[in-house]
Structures are given as C-alpha cells and as structure tokens.
Amino acid sequence: TDEKNKRRRPKQMDQQTGEEMTSAPYLAHEDGHEEPAREDQTAAWVNNADGGGTAGGGGGKQAAASSGNNNLGQGLLDGTESEVGDGLESVIDEPIIADNADDEESGSPKVPLAKVIPNTSLYKSAFHIFKGNVGTGVFLLPTIYNDAGYIAGPIIALCCGAMVVDATMMLLRAKKKINRDEVQSYPQVVAFVFGNVFRMIINAAIVATQFGFCMMYLQFAAGLLASIHPFAEAYRVWVLIGLCLVFPMTLASNNMSLLAIASATATCCVFFCVLSTLGETGSKLSGGAATEHITAVVSPMRWVLYVASSMSVLEGIALVLPVENACKDKEKFAPMVKMILAMIIVIYLVYGIVGYLAYGSTITVSVVNVLEVNAFTIVIKVALAMNLLMTYPLQFVPAIQIIDQALRIEKHRALKSSRAIVARVMSNLFMGCLAMLIGADTVGLILAFIGSLAATLLAVILPALLELQTDYAISSQRHRSGWAYFKNLFRQPRFTFIKCRCYLYLVVGIVTMFAGTITCLFDAAELGHHKNGKSVQHLINGTKASDLLGDL
C-alpha cells in the first residue's frame, strides 16, 4: 500500500464553535501532497459537482463524479425527484464515500448529494399512501365488473390485490438491500439494477400512465358537467373550460406547497363523493338487484381486462418510495403499507360489488352518471368534477418532471424557461384534443388500456424482476447490459417460494400486458364502428385492412 494513502489529514477546527470539521474537501497537488481547500475553492468544487468541472489550486485537477461500476454515479441515477406533502426537504449531504477501489485510486472528490430528511410521522405517511391509491378510479370499479361478473370479479380482485401488495414489498426490499443515498426513487432503483435502458422504459411508462390519467380526468369531468345541462357540443366545451382551469396549475408543477391546496380540495371532494354514492347505491340495492343486467361469471377471455383495470385502480406504487424516504419510523413502514393497502382493497371490493349489483351493465362510465337526477346528485357530480380537475395537476407533476429532465430544464427555472412553458402548453393541448376526439364514453377503455400497457409493468413486472436480480446487481461488477448479466434471472441457484411467486407475477403481468392491450384495441374498433351499426367482426371479414387500422 502506498505510504501516502496512510497519512492522516490534519484536523480542521471551526473557529466559531471549536468543533472539528470532518467533511472539508482537500485538494491534491501533482507532487502528491494535500492541503485543505480554501473557501472559494470549496464553493467552486460544489458548483462544479454536477457538470464535471475542475476546481483546485497548484494545478491539481478534480473530477466531479466517480467512475466505478458499483457506484453508478449521479449521471446514471438521475431519476425524477418526488415530493410528497410536507416531509421532503433537501440538504447537501457530506461527500459520498465510494466503496470501489477505482474511485479510491483516482483521488476524485465525491459529489455532494441532495438527501431527503425523514421528518414525516407514520400517520402522515399512512395518509399519503391511502390518498395515493384511493382516487377517481374507485368510481369506475362497478364498470369493470362487466368484464368478470359478481362471482369471478371479487375472487380475481383479491388475487390482484394480494399480488400488488406483495410486489410493493418487493420494491421496498430492493431499495433497502441497495442501501445507497443516491438510490431513493423507483427509477433510481431500476437504473441501479438494470441500467439506463430500463430507466428509460420506466420513465416512459410513468409519463404514459400519468398523462393517461390526466386525459381520463378531463374526459370524466367534462362528461359529468355536460350531463347536468346538455346542449350542443357541451362535452367539448367543458373539456376546453377544464383545460383552461388546470393549465395555470400545471405551470406550478414544481411548487408542491401551492399544489397542496388543490390536493386538500380534491381529498375532501373524493371522500364526500365516495360516501354519497355508496349511500345512493345501497339504497337502490335495498330495493332489489338489477338481475337482468348482471352476470355471475363472464367469459374468461374478458378477465384480462378486469385484471388490467384492477392494476390501474391501485395506482400508488410509484409513491411508496418517496413516502418511505420521508418517514421517520422506517421499521414500521412496511407493515403500515400492508395494512393500508389491505383496507383499500376491502373498500374497493365493497364499492365495486355494491355498484354492480345495483346497476349492472347499465353503467357505462361510473356510478355517478346513472344516479337519479335531483339537487343532491347534481352536487355530487359537481364535487366529483372538482376533484378530477384538482387532481389533474398533481398527476401531471411526475410526467412533466421527467420531460423537463429530458429537455435539460433546471427545476428552479421551470417558469422562466421558454422550453418548459412550451412543453407544458403542448402536453396540455395534446391531452385536451385527444379527450375531445375520443369522447366521454371511453373512460373505462382508457383505464383498461393504461392498466394493460403501463400500470402492469410498474405494479407487477418490474418489482418481480427487482426481487430476482437485486442481490446479484449489488455483488456484480458487470455492466448492466447483455446476456452475461441478465441470464442470472433464469439461472437461480435454488427455487424458493418467493422466487416462484416472482415467476408467476412475470407470467401474469406479461400476459395481461399483451393480451389486454390487444383486447383494448379491438374494443376501441368495436366502439368506433358501433355508431355505423357494424361489428368489428364484419370489419375484419371485409376486404380493406386499412379500414380496421383507421378505426383503431
């Protein structure tokens, strides 16, 4: 060992407090000796940490990031920073101490890290988990029973709920095993284990999921308001009005304290609507079930859409890690998440089966749309529309932050950058125009499509892959690509119960993703051709394949 590496650095004392300063950066000279950085050099070192600039005296060059394989660095793990309520504050941590020999030999200074201080109580964390999963999707639950039936539906829902809870625990275990300050969010965990390609995949899935929910909220809200006082083009007018209301809030996508007002308003509205509609459907069910419109068991070919919609309704898995980062009591966090998710699944089962038995297949969008028209139901519709529009900017945040990152827009310059404003304008216009084109009666189809294409990937497939590969990723020096690295997924040393569950989840997730997406496309074609009195089978048997593509 080089004797120079054994020299103890002289202690640096704070002149005001008299305490030892342990994290002052040092500058290495070409002749090998080191000296403490001056105040201006320390500032330059911090300012250049993100860009790989140089700072130092006496000609010593300082790299801004380490190059080891085990320490993937901020360039690889720059996932979107999540903010949840009041528990997420960032500070500059001490330089990260790398455990890679290459980093030690290089003499590179370590990058200061923005760290989340855990200052949220367990009860507040439980509220965040509850609110992240209980949203507008609850009102669509009676609709999705048309794809399963009142006997098969609850059984499949319980299986899907258990699968999502188990997958959430797998995600938490993966983050805990990695145990690195620079690996905090879902994209960062995936990037650490599977590399840049998977990080791009999960970012695309998050953008598609969040923007899909935003478009669905516009559809749902406009349809509700148009049903109160119908007139020509009422739906499109309300979509435009809703877009004008939410657009200013999307400009403040990085100001979570401002959006907290919208969040509180949405929470009050959704609780009022859930309790009110449950009371209304219970009253109708007491007069007898809609037996002519309900089915005990639907064809298994439709079950895949039911599974996809159930995955979409339990939409809070991307929120789990940010909430866990901010929670003070981390030992009790996982049991708390299990309990909250179990409670949500029970609520969903009761709400969905009661609504389906009361109205059956007559529900095409939500329970709210089929309530008898009176003053109270109008208040329910307005409250639900308000909840949808207030939730829109919150769902917009994760997606637009990923887009900002791709466009290299700094977080604090979001309102000053022309690129940031153009990105927000174009994103809102795209969702508004698409909502106008496809109409309000496709909300259930959009929910199933989001569940098939993106939510299943986030909620089931990736957590199972993380459970299988995280231990190997921590110990492996291989690059995160190629068969030599990924073959470990299929060459497990021994099969355990948890590994068997992982493979089961992968099979269910992949089948749901592909079969559900294809079924959604054919349902879209059927819906589009229904106005002309033709079936999709008639179109398929026709001579022009271009007609089918155009209808899709």
C-alpha positions as CSV (number, residue, x, y, z in Angstrom):
1,T,0.0,0.0,0.0
2,D,1.3,3.4,-0.9
3,E,2.5,5.2,2.2
4,K,0.9,8.4,1.0
5,N,-2.6,6.8,1.5
6,K,-1.8,6.2,5.2
7,R,-1.1,9.8,6.1
8,R,-3.7,11.3,8.4
9,R,-5.0,14.6,7.3
10,P,-4.7,17.4,9.9
11,K,-7.8,18.2,11.8
12,Q,-9.8,21.3,10.7
13,M,-11.3,23.2,13.5
14,D,-14.3,25.6,13.3
15,Q,-13.1,28.9,14.6
16,Q,-16.5,29.9,16.0
17,T,-17.6,26.6,17.7
18,G,-14.2,25.0,18.3
19,E,-15.5,21.7,16.9
20,E,-13.7,19.5,14.4
21,M,-14.7,19.9,10.8
22,T,-14.8,16.4,9.3
23,S,-16.1,17.0,5.8
24,A,-13.9,19.7,4.4
25,P,-12.7,18.9,0.8
26,Y,-9.0,18.5,0.2
27,L,-7.1,19.4,-2.9
28,A,-4.3,17.0,-4.2
29,H,-1.3,18.5,-5.9
30,E,0.7,16.9,-8.6
31,D,3.6,16.1,-6.2
32,G,1.3,14.1,-4.1
33,H,0.7,16.3,-1.0
34,E,-2.7,17.5,0.0
35,E,-4.0,20.7,1.5
36,P,-7.4,21.9,2.7
37,A,-9.4,23.8,0.1
38,R,-9.9,27.5,0.6
39,E,-13.4,28.9,0.9
40,D,-13.6,30.0,-2.7
41,Q,-12.2,26.6,-3.9
42,T,-14.8,24.8,-1.8
43,A,-17.6,26.8,-3.4
44,A,-16.2,26.1,-6.9
45,W,-16.0,22.4,-6.0
46,V,-19.7,22.3,-5.0
47,N,-20.8,24.4,-8.0
48,N,-18.9,22.2,-10.5
49,A,-20.1,18.9,-9.0
50,D,-23.0,18.5,-11.4
51,G,-21.1,19.4,-14.6
52,G,-17.8,17.7,-14.0
53,G,-15.8,21.0,-13.9
54,T,-12.4,21.5,-12.3
55,A,-11.6,23.2,-9.0
56,G,-8.3,23.4,-7.1
57,G,-5.1,25.1,-6.5
58,G,-1.5,24.4,-7.5
59,G,-2.6,22.8,-10.8
60,G,-4.4,19.8,-9.1
61,K,-7.3,18.6,-11.2
62,Q,-10.6,17.4,-9.6
63,A,-13.1,15.1,-11.3
64,A,-16.7,15.7,-10.5
65,A,-18.0,12.1,-10.5
66,S,-16.6,8.7,-9.7
67,S,-16.2,6.1,-12.4
68,G,-16.6,2.8,-10.6
69,N,-19.1,0.2,-11.8
70,N,-20.6,-0.4,-8.3
71,N,-21.0,3.4,-7.8
72,L,-23.1,4.2,-10.9
73,G,-23.0,7.9,-10.2
74,Q,-25.4,10.7,-10.5
75,G,-25.4,10.6,-14.3
76,L,-26.9,7.2,-14.3
77,L,-29.2,7.6,-11.3
78,D,-30.8,11.0,-12.0
79,G,-34.4,9.8,-11.6
80,T,-37.2,12.3,-11.0
81,E,-37.2,13.8,-7.5
82,S,-40.6,13.2,-5.9
83,E,-42.1,15.5,-3.3
84,V,-44.9,14.4,-1.0
85,G,-46.7,16.8,1.2
86,D,-44.6,18.2,3.9
87,G,-42.0,15.6,4.6
88,L,-39.4,16.1,1.8
89,E,-36.7,18.6,2.4
90,S,-33.3,18.5,0.6
91,V,-29.9,19.3,2.1
92,I,-26.4,18.9,0.8
93,D,-25.0,15.8,2.4
94,E,-21.4,15.0,3.1
95,P,-19.4,13.7,0.1
96,I,-20.4,10.1,-0.7
97,I,-17.7,7.6,0.3
98,A,-17.4,5.2,-2.5
99,D,-16.6,1.5,-1.8
100,N,-14.9,0.9,-5.2
101,A,-11.2,0.6,-5.4
102,D,-11.1,2.5,-8.7
103,D,-12.6,5.6,-7.1
104,E,-10.2,5.4,-4.2
105,E,-7.2,5.3,-6.5
106,S,-8.5,8.1,-8.7
107,G,-8.4,10.6,-5.9
108,S,-11.7,12.1,-7.2
109,P,-13.7,14.3,-4.8
110,K,-17.1,12.9,-4.0
111,V,-20.3,14.5,-5.3
112,P,-22.4,16.4,-2.7
113,L,-25.8,14.7,-2.5
114,A,-29.3,16.1,-2.2
115,K,-30.7,14.0,0.6
116,V,-34.2,13.6,2.0
117,I,-34.5,14.2,5.7
118,P,-37.0,11.8,7.3
119,N,-39.4,14.1,9.2
120,T,-42.8,12.7,8.4
121,S,-44.7,10.8,11.0
122,L,-46.0,7.3,10.4
123,Y,-49.6,8.6,10.5
124,K,-48.9,11.2,7.8
125,S,-47.1,8.6,5.7
126,A,-50.2,6.3,6.1
127,F,-52.4,9.2,4.8
128,H,-50.1,9.7,1.8
129,I,-50.3,6.0,0.9
130,F,-54.1,6.0,1.3
131,K,-54.5,9.1,-0.8
132,G,-52.1,7.9,-3.5
133,N,-54.2,4.8,-4.1
134,V,-57.8,6.0,-3.5
135,G,-58.6,8.4,-6.3
136,T,-61.0,8.7,-9.2
137,G,-60.6,5.1,-10.2
138,V,-62.9,4.0,-7.3
139,F,-65.9,5.4,-9.2
140,L,-65.1,3.2,-12.2
141,L,-65.0,0.0,-10.2
142,P,-68.6,-1.1,-10.8
143,T,-68.0,-0.7,-14.5
144,I,-65.1,-3.1,-14.7
145,Y,-67.2,-5.9,-13.2
146,N,-68.8,-6.2,-16.6
147,D,-65.5,-8.0,-17.6
148,A,-65.6,-10.5,-14.7
149,G,-69.1,-10.9,-13.1
150,Y,-70.2,-10.7,-9.5
151,I,-68.7,-14.1,-8.5
152,A,-65.5,-14.2,-10.5
153,G,-64.9,-10.5,-10.0
154,P,-64.2,-10.5,-6.2
155,I,-62.1,-13.6,-6.4
156,I,-59.9,-12.1,-9.2
157,A,-59.8,-8.7,-7.3
158,L,-58.5,-10.4,-4.2
159,C,-55.8,-12.2,-6.1
160,C,-54.8,-9.0,-7.9
161,G,-54.7,-7.1,-4.6
162,A,-52.5,-9.7,-2.9
163,M,-50.2,-9.6,-5.9
164,V,-49.9,-5.8,-5.8
165,V,-49.2,-5.8,-2.1
166,D,-46.5,-8.5,-2.4
167,A,-44.9,-6.6,-5.4
168,T,-44.9,-3.4,-3.3
169,M,-43.0,-5.2,-0.5
170,M,-40.5,-6.5,-3.2
171,L,-39.8,-2.9,-4.3
172,L,-39.2,-1.8,-0.7
173,R,-36.9,-4.8,-0.1
174,A,-34.9,-3.9,-3.2
175,K,-34.4,-0.4,-2.1
176,K,-33.4,-1.5,1.4
177,K,-30.9,-4.0,0.0
178,I,-29.2,-1.4,-2.2
179,N,-29.0,1.0,0.7
180,R,-27.3,3.9,-1.1
181,D,-28.1,7.5,-0.6
182,E,-28.1,8.2,-4.3
183,V,-30.8,5.4,-4.9
184,Q,-34.1,6.8,-3.5
185,S,-36.8,6.7,-6.1
186,Y,-38.4,4.0,-8.2
187,P,-36.5,5.0,-11.4
188,Q,-33.2,5.1,-9.5
189,V,-33.7,1.6,-8.1
190,V,-34.5,0.3,-11.5
191,A,-31.5,2.1,-13.0
192,F,-29.1,0.7,-10.4
193,V,-30.2,-2.9,-11.0
194,F,-30.9,-2.9,-14.8
195,G,-29.1,0.2,-16.2
196,N,-30.0,3.1,-18.4
197,V,-32.3,1.2,-20.9
198,F,-34.7,0.1,-18.1
199,R,-34.6,3.6,-16.6
200,M,-35.8,5.0,-19.9
201,I,-38.5,2.3,-20.1
202,I,-39.8,3.1,-16.6
203,N,-39.7,6.8,-17.3
204,A,-41.8,6.3,-20.5
205,A,-44.2,4.1,-18.5
206,I,-44.6,6.8,-15.9
207,V,-45.2,9.5,-18.5
208,A,-47.8,7.4,-20.3
209,T,-49.6,6.4,-17.1
210,Q,-49.7,9.9,-15.6
211,F,-50.7,11.7,-18.9
212,G,-53.3,8.9,-19.5
213,F,-54.8,9.6,-16.1
214,C,-54.8,13.4,-16.8
215,M,-56.7,12.8,-20.1
216,M,-59.1,10.5,-18.4
217,Y,-59.8,13.2,-15.7
218,L,-60.7,15.7,-18.4
219,Q,-63.0,13.2,-20.1
220,F,-64.7,12.3,-16.9
221,A,-65.1,15.8,-15.6
222,A,-66.4,17.1,-18.9
223,G,-68.9,14.2,-19.2
224,L,-70.3,14.9,-15.7
225,L,-70.7,18.6,-16.2
226,A,-72.2,18.1,-19.7
227,S,-74.8,15.7,-18.3
228,I,-76.1,18.4,-15.8
229,H,-77.3,20.7,-18.6
230,P,-76.9,19.1,-22.0
231,F,-76.5,21.3,-25.1
232,A,-74.9,21.0,-28.5
233,E,-71.2,20.3,-28.2
234,A,-71.5,20.5,-24.4
235,Y,-68.8,17.9,-23.8
236,R,-66.2,19.6,-25.9
237,V,-67.0,23.0,-24.4
238,W,-66.5,21.6,-20.9
239,V,-63.2,19.9,-21.9
240,L,-61.9,23.3,-23.1
241,I,-63.1,25.0,-19.9
242,G,-61.5,22.3,-17.8
243,L,-58.3,22.7,-19.7
244,C,-58.2,26.4,-19.1
245,L,-58.8,25.9,-15.4
246,V,-56.0,23.3,-14.9
247,F,-53.4,24.8,-17.2
248,P,-52.2,27.6,-14.8
249,M,-51.8,25.0,-12.0
250,T,-49.6,22.8,-14.3
251,L,-47.2,25.8,-14.7
252,A,-46.6,25.5,-10.9
253,S,-45.7,21.8,-11.2
254,N,-42.5,22.3,-9.1
255,N,-44.3,24.2,-6.3
256,M,-45.8,21.4,-4.2
257,S,-46.7,23.8,-1.4
258,L,-49.0,25.6,-3.8
259,L,-50.4,22.4,-5.2
260,A,-51.2,21.2,-1.7
261,I,-54.3,23.4,-1.8
262,A,-55.5,21.6,-4.8
263,S,-54.7,18.3,-3.1
264,A,-56.6,19.1,0.0
265,T,-59.6,20.2,-2.0
266,A,-59.5,17.0,-4.1
267,T,-59.3,14.9,-1.0
268,C,-62.4,16.5,0.6
269,C,-64.4,16.1,-2.6
270,V,-63.5,12.5,-3.2
271,F,-64.4,11.4,0.4
272,F,-67.8,13.2,0.0
273,C,-68.4,11.6,-3.3
274,V,-67.5,8.1,-2.2
275,L,-69.7,8.2,0.9
276,S,-72.6,9.8,-1.0
277,T,-72.6,7.4,-4.0
278,L,-72.2,4.4,-1.7
279,G,-75.3,5.5,0.2
280,E,-77.2,6.1,-3.0
281,T,-76.3,2.7,-4.5
282,G,-77.0,1.0,-1.1
283,S,-80.5,2.5,-1.1
284,K,-81.1,1.3,-4.7
285,L,-79.8,-2.2,-3.9
286,S,-82.1,-2.5,-0.9
287,G,-85.0,-2.4,-3.4
288,G,-83.6,-5.4,-5.3
289,A,-80.6,-6.2,-7.5
290,A,-80.6,-5.4,-11.2
291,T,-80.8,-9.1,-12.0
292,E,-81.5,-8.6,-15.7
293,H,-78.3,-6.7,-16.2
294,I,-75.8,-8.7,-14.1
295,T,-73.7,-11.8,-14.8
296,A,-72.2,-14.3,-12.3
297,V,-69.2,-15.3,-14.4
298,V,-68.2,-13.5,-17.6
299,S,-66.2,-15.3,-20.4
300,P,-62.6,-15.8,-19.2
301,M,-61.4,-14.0,-22.4
302,R,-62.6,-10.8,-20.7
303,W,-60.8,-11.4,-17.4
304,V,-57.6,-10.0,-18.7
305,L,-59.2,-6.5,-19.0
306,Y,-60.5,-6.9,-15.5
307,V,-57.0,-7.6,-14.2
308,A,-55.6,-4.7,-16.1
309,S,-58.2,-2.3,-14.8
310,S,-57.6,-3.5,-11.2
311,M,-53.9,-2.8,-11.6
312,S,-54.7,0.7,-12.9
313,V,-57.0,1.5,-9.9
314,L,-54.3,0.6,-7.4
315,E,-52.1,3.3,-8.8
316,G,-49.9,4.3,-5.9
317,I,-46.8,2.1,-6.2
318,A,-44.7,4.9,-7.6
319,L,-45.4,6.9,-4.5
320,V,-44.2,4.3,-2.0
321,L,-40.5,5.0,-2.1
322,P,-40.8,8.8,-1.8
323,V,-43.1,8.4,1.2
324,E,-40.7,5.8,2.8
325,N,-37.8,8.2,2.3
326,A,-39.6,10.9,4.3
327,C,-41.0,8.6,7.1
328,K,-39.3,8.7,10.5
329,D,-40.3,5.2,11.6
330,K,-38.9,3.1,8.8
331,E,-39.2,-0.2,10.8
332,K,-43.0,0.1,10.9
333,F,-43.4,1.5,7.4
334,A,-43.7,-1.8,5.6
335,P,-46.4,-3.3,8.0
336,M,-48.2,0.0,7.7
337,V,-48.3,-0.1,3.9
338,K,-49.6,-3.7,4.1
339,M,-52.4,-2.6,6.4
340,I,-53.4,0.4,4.4
341,L,-53.4,-1.5,1.1
342,A,-55.5,-4.3,2.6
343,M,-58.0,-1.7,3.8
344,I,-58.1,-0.1,0.4
345,I,-58.7,-3.5,-1.3
346,V,-61.7,-4.2,1.1
347,I,-63.2,-0.7,0.3
348,Y,-62.8,-1.4,-3.4
349,L,-64.4,-4.8,-3.2
350,V,-67.5,-3.4,-1.3
351,Y,-67.9,-0.3,-3.5
352,G,-67.4,-2.3,-6.8
353,I,-69.7,-5.2,-6.0
354,V,-72.5,-3.0,-4.5
355,G,-72.5,-0.7,-7.5
356,Y,-72.5,-3.6,-10.0
357,L,-75.4,-5.4,-8.2
358,A,-77.4,-2.2,-8.1
359,Y,-77.0,-1.1,-11.7
360,G,-75.3,-4.0,-13.6
361,S,-74.3,-3.4,-17.2
362,T,-76.3,-0.2,-17.4
363,I,-73.2,1.6,-16.0
364,T,-71.0,2.7,-18.9
365,V,-68.8,5.3,-17.2
366,S,-69.4,5.5,-13.4
367,V,-72.0,5.2,-10.7
368,V,-72.3,9.0,-10.6
369,N,-73.6,9.0,-14.2
370,V,-76.5,6.7,-13.5
371,L,-77.8,8.3,-10.3
372,E,-81.3,9.8,-10.4
373,V,-81.2,13.5,-11.3
374,N,-82.0,15.7,-8.4
375,A,-80.4,18.5,-6.5
376,F,-78.2,16.2,-4.3
377,T,-76.9,14.2,-7.3
378,I,-76.0,17.4,-9.1
379,V,-74.0,18.4,-6.0
380,I,-72.2,15.0,-6.2
381,K,-71.4,15.5,-9.9
382,V,-70.0,19.0,-9.3
383,A,-67.9,17.8,-6.4
384,L,-66.6,14.9,-8.4
385,A,-65.7,17.1,-11.3
386,M,-63.9,19.5,-8.9
387,N,-62.0,16.5,-7.5
388,L,-61.0,15.5,-11.0
389,L,-59.8,18.9,-12.1
390,M,-57.9,19.5,-8.8
391,T,-56.2,16.1,-9.1
392,Y,-55.1,16.7,-12.7
393,P,-52.1,19.0,-11.8
394,L,-50.9,16.5,-9.2
395,Q,-50.9,13.6,-11.6
396,F,-49.2,16.0,-14.2
397,V,-46.2,16.5,-11.9
398,P,-44.2,13.2,-12.2
399,A,-44.6,13.1,-16.0
400,I,-43.6,16.8,-16.7
401,Q,-40.6,16.5,-14.4
402,I,-39.3,13.6,-16.5
403,I,-39.9,15.7,-19.6
404,D,-38.1,18.6,-18.0
405,Q,-35.2,16.4,-17.2
406,A,-35.0,15.1,-20.8
407,L,-35.0,18.7,-22.1
408,R,-32.3,19.6,-19.5
409,I,-34.6,22.2,-17.9
410,E,-33.5,23.1,-14.4
411,K,-36.1,22.7,-11.7
412,H,-35.9,26.2,-10.4
413,R,-36.1,27.7,-13.9
414,A,-39.3,25.9,-15.0
415,L,-41.3,29.2,-15.1
416,K,-38.5,31.2,-16.7
417,S,-37.6,28.7,-19.5
418,S,-39.4,29.0,-22.8
419,R,-38.8,25.3,-23.4
420,A,-40.5,24.4,-20.1
421,I,-43.5,26.6,-20.9
422,V,-43.8,25.2,-24.5
423,A,-43.6,21.6,-23.1
424,R,-46.5,22.3,-20.7
425,V,-48.6,24.0,-23.3
426,M,-48.1,21.2,-25.8
427,S,-48.7,18.5,-23.3
428,N,-52.0,20.0,-22.1
429,L,-53.1,20.7,-25.7
430,F,-52.4,17.1,-26.7
431,M,-54.4,15.7,-23.9
432,G,-57.2,18.1,-24.4
433,C,-57.5,17.5,-28.1
434,L,-57.4,13.7,-27.6
435,A,-60.1,13.9,-24.9
436,M,-62.3,15.9,-27.3
437,L,-61.8,13.4,-30.1
438,I,-62.4,10.1,-28.3
439,G,-65.4,11.3,-26.2
440,A,-66.6,10.7,-22.6
441,D,-67.8,7.1,-23.1
442,T,-64.3,5.7,-23.5
443,V,-63.1,6.4,-19.9
444,G,-63.4,2.7,-18.9
445,L,-61.5,1.7,-22.0
446,I,-58.7,4.2,-21.3
447,L,-58.4,2.8,-17.7
448,A,-58.0,-0.7,-19.1
449,F,-55.5,0.4,-21.7
450,I,-53.4,2.3,-19.1
451,G,-53.5,-0.8,-16.9
452,S,-52.5,-3.2,-19.7
453,L,-49.7,-1.1,-21.2
454,A,-48.1,0.7,-18.3
455,A,-49.6,0.1,-14.8
456,T,-49.0,-3.7,-15.0
457,L,-45.3,-3.0,-15.8
458,L,-44.9,-0.7,-12.8
459,A,-47.0,-2.6,-10.3
460,V,-46.1,-6.2,-11.0
461,I,-43.4,-6.9,-13.7
462,L,-40.6,-4.6,-12.5
463,P,-40.9,-5.4,-8.8
464,A,-40.7,-9.1,-9.6
465,L,-37.6,-8.6,-11.7
466,L,-36.0,-6.5,-9.0
467,E,-36.6,-9.2,-6.4
468,L,-34.8,-11.7,-8.7
469,Q,-31.8,-9.5,-9.7
470,T,-31.1,-7.0,-6.9
471,D,-28.7,-9.3,-4.9
472,Y,-26.7,-10.2,-8.0
473,A,-26.6,-6.5,-9.0
474,I,-25.1,-5.5,-5.7
475,S,-22.3,-8.0,-5.9
476,S,-21.7,-8.0,-9.6
477,Q,-19.1,-5.8,-11.4
478,R,-20.7,-6.5,-14.8
479,H,-22.1,-3.8,-17.0
480,R,-25.9,-3.6,-16.8
481,S,-26.5,-5.0,-20.2
482,G,-26.0,-8.1,-22.3
483,W,-26.9,-11.8,-21.7
484,A,-24.0,-12.3,-19.4
485,Y,-25.7,-10.1,-16.8
486,F,-29.4,-10.8,-17.4
487,K,-29.0,-14.6,-17.6
488,N,-29.0,-14.6,-13.8
489,L,-32.7,-14.0,-13.9
490,F,-33.2,-17.5,-15.3
491,R,-30.3,-19.3,-13.5
492,Q,-31.4,-19.0,-9.9
493,P,-29.3,-21.3,-7.6
494,R,-32.4,-22.7,-5.9
495,F,-36.1,-22.2,-6.2
496,T,-37.9,-20.7,-3.1
497,F,-41.5,-19.8,-2.6
498,I,-40.7,-16.1,-3.2
499,K,-38.9,-16.8,-6.5
500,C,-41.8,-19.0,-7.6
501,R,-44.1,-16.0,-6.9
502,C,-41.9,-13.7,-8.9
503,Y,-42.1,-16.0,-11.9
504,L,-45.9,-16.3,-11.5
505,Y,-46.2,-12.5,-11.4
506,L,-44.0,-12.2,-14.5
507,V,-46.2,-14.6,-16.4
508,V,-49.4,-12.9,-15.3
509,G,-48.0,-9.4,-16.0
510,I,-46.7,-10.2,-19.5
511,V,-50.0,-12.0,-20.5
512,T,-52.0,-9.1,-19.1
513,M,-49.9,-6.5,-20.9
514,F,-50.1,-8.1,-24.3
515,A,-53.5,-9.7,-24.3
516,G,-55.1,-6.7,-22.5
517,T,-53.6,-4.2,-25.0
518,I,-54.8,-6.2,-28.0
519,T,-58.3,-6.6,-26.4
520,C,-58.4,-2.9,-25.8
521,L,-57.6,-2.2,-29.4
522,F,-60.4,-4.4,-30.6
523,D,-62.8,-2.9,-28.1
524,A,-61.8,0.5,-29.5
525,A,-62.6,-0.7,-33.0
526,E,-65.9,-2.1,-31.9
527,L,-66.8,1.2,-30.2
528,G,-65.8,3.2,-33.2
529,H,-67.8,1.0,-35.5
530,H,-70.8,0.8,-33.3
531,K,-72.2,4.1,-34.5
532,N,-72.4,2.8,-38.0
533,G,-74.3,-0.3,-36.9
534,K,-71.4,-2.6,-37.8
535,S,-69.4,-5.1,-35.7
536,V,-65.7,-5.4,-35.6
537,Q,-66.0,-9.0,-36.9
538,H,-67.8,-7.5,-40.0
539,L,-64.9,-5.1,-40.5
540,I,-62.3,-7.9,-40.1
541,N,-64.0,-10.0,-42.7
542,G,-64.0,-7.1,-45.1
543,T,-61.7,-6.6,-47.9
544,K,-59.8,-3.5,-46.7
545,A,-57.4,-3.9,-43.8
546,S,-56.9,-0.1,-43.9
547,D,-60.4,0.4,-42.6
548,L,-59.6,-1.6,-39.5
549,L,-56.4,0.4,-38.9
550,G,-58.2,3.7,-39.4
551,D,-60.9,2.6,-37.0
552,L,-58.3,1.6,-34.4
